[in-house]
Amino acid sequence: MDESRHRIFSFDYIRRVPFHPDRFLKWINNNSSCRLCSKGTIWLATRNHLAISFSLCGEKWSISPEGLWHAAIADEGQYSNDILKSIQDHDWDEQWGDRLTSLKVFCSPYDKEKVINTLDSALLNVDEITSNWMFFNDPLPKFDWLSILQKQVIFLKNDRNYYD
């Protein structure tokens, strides 16, 4: 038996550029029939204020809102300077704040580089970064904004002490 055929590789895929929703859905559809699993948080260009939970295993995949990025809340002036400083002391980017894609990927029989390259091709390119992201076609399932805001209020009430 060829054991290399049955190996599972895992790696972290982290990027500070958002996915283009059309290309990300194409990536999902192109990988749904292979033995690839992934789980984590994604950043979609058309939903710039939302951290989105994503999971894919074989043909099954899901996305759901995790809540607002801290950077989106900070942009609206909703944090005190002390809380904002505490947040920025964590993994904070000057341009994007805490926005990022962070996925744990398990793949077989594909190699790590092929999966990375196909995921990277779903990210915004240099020209798209400077365009208006809201005009991109977004074929992914829509979210209920009321439930997102309710989750965020609960999070802010319960998590205030985290940054003290």
Secondary structure, 3 states (H helix, E strand, C coil): CCHHHHCCEEEEEEECCCECHHHHHHHHHHHCCCCEEEEEEECEHHHCCEEEEEEEECCEEEEEEEEECHHHHHHCCCCCHHHHHHHHCCCCECCCECCCEEEEEEECCCCHHHHHHHHHCCECCHHHHCCCHHHCCCCCCCCCHHHHHHHHHHHHHHHHHHHC
